[in-house]
Amino acid sequence: MTCRTIERHPVPTLPTRHLLPAAAALLLATATGCGAGSGDRADGGAANGSAASRIEAVNQAMRETSFTATGTTTAFEGATQQTWWDPEQGFRMRISGSAPEHNGEMYCKDGTSYTSAPLFAAMLAQKGQRISVPERLEDTFVATETGDCTAYFAIAPSGEYAPGKDTVIDGTDALAIEVTAGGASDTYFVSGGAPDRLLRQEATRDGSTSTTEYGGYGEAVTVTVPSDEQSLTMDEFRGEVLPG
């Protein structure tokens, strides 16, 4: 097996935001100074601790525990997504849409993400960069360095309690935590106490909405990231699809 160096590329050639679940997209926005403050709203934190401490507890539990998630996605209109996570094996997400190019998978392990080439091209098309994927590359993945894989599902630390949206999900009291950044907003519904879990996420992106349900905590999942033989670095992919 040949080991290759995966280089980090700037956002214009790495369409991560269109691919990530809402949590990771907002985490990136927060890192560039677009996130909301991290204080508690009135009526929110008194009985449940600060929003920041609740987010930290839920994020830590999710990092350390396997889970699954299903729902819709704002990535493509009418598309759905399934997610699997295992702390040792990594992250997997499958997107299913009505258009053939809106079907594909993304994996992440040890800070490297692998996106199926047709899906990667569809993400680039959303940013105005249209390319054609040769048939010989349709079963390959584009490997990019994206950092901590838990960013794909972690709640941004800038979240604030939204007590007016608190609810009950499958018999569990769920606290609502809101995160806003630019034109995007997310409401995360987390368990009111132990075990610390994310139960549901409702996202809004440029007028599109999605809902994701989380479950299967602690259950066995299988995530097998693509091998070097199945993947291309960004430079290799660019060399295959761009003229010259």
Phi and psi in degrees as a GROMACS rama.xvg file:
@    title "Ramachandran Plot"
@    xaxis  label "Phi"
@    yaxis  label "Psi"
@TYPE xy
-89.9388  125.978  THR-2
-90.1412  136.422  CYS-3
-129.43  155.013  ARG-4
-88.0476  126.485  THR-5
-95.3431  117.592  ILE-6
-90.3548  149.907  GLU-7
-85.4454  132.417  ARG-8
-119.446  153.133  HIS-9
-66.4317  161.22  PRO-10
-53.1477  -40.72  VAL-11
-57.1828  -27.3358  PRO-12
-108.622  5.79282  THR-13
-132.457  89.212  LEU-14
-78.9059  55.1592  PRO-15
-63.0844  -41.1327  THR-16
-58.8264  -33.9903  ARG-17
-74.6286  -16.5921  HIS-18
-100.849  -32.2957  LEU-19
-70.874  150.636  LEU-20
-61.456  166.014  PRO-21
-56.5089  -36.701  ALA-22
-59.2552  -46.7335  ALA-23
-70.6916  -37.5631  ALA-24
-59.8121  -43.5381  ALA-25
-73.0657  -30.1143  LEU-26
-62.4844  -41.7652  LEU-27
-65.4201  -39.9564  LEU-28
-63.3337  -41.1162  ALA-29
-63.7886  -37.8083  THR-30
-64.3711  -23.0107  ALA-31
-99.5315  14.445  THR-32
88.9731  14.6705  GLY-33
-99.4253  -2.46043  CYS-34
-80.3163  167.325  GLY-35
-79.9006  170.835  ALA-36
-70.583  170.029  GLY-37
-112.972  28.1314  SER-38
-83.3253  176.822  GLY-39
-101.863  140.807  ASP-40
-79.2536  159.186  ARG-41
-57.3797  141.799  ALA-42
75.4114  -1.72712  ASP-43
-91.7937  -51.8171  GLY-44
-92.8737  -12.2235  GLY-45
-56.1234  -49.5395  ALA-46
-88.6405  -16.4687  ALA-47
-120.428  10.2459  ASN-48
79.0997  175.885  GLY-49
-69.1933  155.546  SER-50
-60.1889  -40.7583  ALA-51
-60.1604  -42.9002  ALA-52
-70.1774  -34.1929  SER-53
-68.4468  -42.2461  ARG-54
-61.6359  -44.3214  ILE-55
-61.0974  -41.8879  GLU-56
-65.0701  -43.8081  ALA-57
-67.3774  -44.2785  VAL-58
-61.0841  -41.7401  ASN-59
-63.6946  -42.7044  GLN-60
-62.3093  -39.9854  ALA-61
-70.4191  -34.9993  MET-62
-61.8979  -34.8406  ARG-63
-97.8279  -2.14927  GLU-64
-129.456  140.52  THR-65
-70.8062  151.89  SER-66
-161.612  170.407  PHE-67
-130.697  162.755  THR-68
-151.333  145.877  ALA-69
-139.481  152.542  THR-70
164.351  -164.65  GLY-71
-93.8148  177.375  THR-72
-144.353  148.902  THR-73
-86.4997  -2.97114  THR-74
-63.2763  -44.8729  ALA-75
-139.351  138.915  PHE-76
-60.7485  128.747  GLU-77
80.1063  0.910759  GLY-78
-86.4378  158.772  ALA-79
-122.839  165.243  THR-80
-142.634  148.47  GLN-81
-123.813  143.681  GLN-82
-132.056  141.931  THR-83
-131.705  140.008  TRP-84
-139.065  136.835  TRP-85
-140.409  128.949  ASP-86
-55.9276  -32.0678  PRO-87
-90.7626  -36.6454  GLU-88
-90.1408  -26.9712  GLN-89
112.761  -162.115  GLY-90
-115.802  142.275  PHE-91
-139.44  137.325  ARG-92
-136.222  132.329  MET-93
-113.725  126.368  ARG-94
-106.854  132.18  ILE-95
-125.752  121.735  SER-96
-131.891  172.277  GLY-97
-72.6209  -30.1548  SER-98
-87.8972  138.117  ALA-99
-53.6829  -38.7155  PRO-100
-72.2092  -10.4142  GLU-101
-96.0278  16.3083  HIS-102
-113.252  129.643  ASN-103
174.913  -177.895  GLY-104
-132.937  155.621  GLU-105
-135.722  137.87  MET-106
-124.637  160.4  TYR-107
-151.178  131.04  CYS-108
-153.501  138.097  LYS-109
53.2712  37.4941  ASP-110
83.8764  -0.269431  GLY-111
-113.104  130.931  THR-112
-103.08  145.45  SER-113
-126.229  116.597  TYR-114
-116.033  130.38  THR-115
-57.2197  137.541  SER-116
-55.6966  -47.1123  ALA-117
-60.7567  -39.2136  PRO-118
-68.1472  -39.1357  LEU-119
-60.0726  -42.2962  PHE-120
-64.2297  -37.4816  ALA-121
-64.9038  -35.9361  ALA-122
-66.3259  -42.4293  MET-123
-62.5894  -37.3619  LEU-124
-61.9417  -34.7341  ALA-125
-65.3856  -22.5905  GLN-126
-97.7473  10.2724  LYS-127
85.4553  7.28797  GLY-128
-105.917  90.6821  GLN-129
-90.4464  127.885  ARG-130
-136.718  161.069  ILE-131
-109.146  133.791  SER-132
-95.7666  118.908  VAL-133
-58.4413  148.124  PRO-134
-55.6161  -34.4302  GLU-135
-67.1802  -15.451  ARG-136
-104.983  2.12555  LEU-137
-63.8483  -25.0643  GLU-138
-101.59  14.1737  ASP-139
-101.435  170.521  THR-140
-125.113  146.161  PHE-141
-95.2346  121.629  VAL-142
-96.9236  127.914  ALA-143
-137.554  145.908  THR-144
-82.0402  116.752  GLU-145
-122.022  0.746023  THR-146
85.5974  -155.257  GLY-147
-54.8184  119.766  ASP-148
-66.2411  -22.9611  CYS-149
-69.6483  -11.3915  THR-150
-63.5219  -18.684  ALA-151
-70.2538  -16.768  TYR-152
-136.951  -5.24713  PHE-153
-68.5792  145.968  ALA-154
-81.6226  130.475  ILE-155
-61.8534  138.721  ALA-156
-65.9207  -8.72721  PRO-157
-81.1805  0.719299  SER-158
-61.2253  151.641  GLY-159
-129.282  148.354  GLU-160
-61.2404  142.611  TYR-161
-127.771  75.1648  ALA-162
-57.6559  -26.5477  PRO-163
-67.8548  -14.2405  GLY-164
-105.739  0.828248  LYS-165
-55.0163  145.492  ASP-166
-152.333  -169.805  THR-167
-123.627  128.334  VAL-168
-122.578  115.869  ILE-169
51.4169  42.5256  ASP-170
82.1068  1.23387  GLY-171
-107.467  129.807  THR-172
-63.1159  126.9  ASP-173
-119.444  123.594  ALA-174
-86.845  137.332  LEU-175
-92.8412  130.724  ALA-176
-125.189  126.916  ILE-177
-105.323  141.23  GLU-178
-129.374  130.002  VAL-179
-127.903  144.992  THR-180
-157.752  114.701  ALA-181
59.9085  -127.23  GLY-182
-91.5237  12.3278  GLY-183
-112.721  147.189  ALA-184
-146.621  147.726  SER-185
-136.623  142.498  ASP-186
-117.875  120.257  THR-187
-103.691  134.038  TYR-188
-108.619  112.669  PHE-189
-114.502  155.39  VAL-190
-61.0253  143.506  SER-191
-71.8145  -16.3146  GLY-192
-159.716  -166.661  GLY-193
-64.7334  145.636  ALA-194
-73.0134  145.542  PRO-195
-72.7947  116.964  ASP-196
-148.855  148.448  ARG-197
-90.3199  126.546  LEU-198
-103.181  -36.6818  LEU-199
-156.517  151.987  ARG-200
-136.438  131.118  GLN-201
-117.605  124.565  GLU-202
-122.818  149.97  ALA-203
-131.678  127.336  THR-204
-135.511  110.952  ARG-205
49.9873  43.8323  ASP-206
89.9143  -13.2276  GLY-207
-91.8625  147.039  SER-208
-126.515  156.162  THR-209
-150.839  156.241  SER-210
-132.585  131.697  THR-211
-125.388  131.067  THR-212
-105.104  132.233  GLU-213
-107.496  144.103  TYR-214
-170.916  -161.807  GLY-215
62.144  27.0849  GLY-216
-63.885  129.567  TYR-217
82.6843  -4.77959  GLY-218
-83.1375  154.875  GLU-219
-70.9271  132.079  ALA-220
-132.003  159.044  VAL-221
-120.956  122.209  THR-222
-127.332  117.649  VAL-223
-119.41  104.8  THR-224
-71.6573  153.035  VAL-225
-61.2532  147.752  PRO-226
-81.3583  171.139  SER-227
-58.2566  -35.9339  ASP-228
-67.227  -22.6967  GLU-229
-94.6754  -5.43984  GLN-230
-126.405  158.813  SER-231
-124.47  144.678  LEU-232
-71.7514  167.914  THR-233
-58.8205  -42.8619  MET-234
-64.1434  -40.6842  ASP-235
-64.3971  -42.5966  GLU-236
-64.2526  -44.3878  PHE-237
-59.8089  -40.9442  ARG-238
-65.109  -27.3796  GLY-239
-82.1706  -31.378  GLU-240
-108.488  -14.9722  VAL-241
-103.438  140.511  LEU-242
-65.1185  147.917  PRO-243
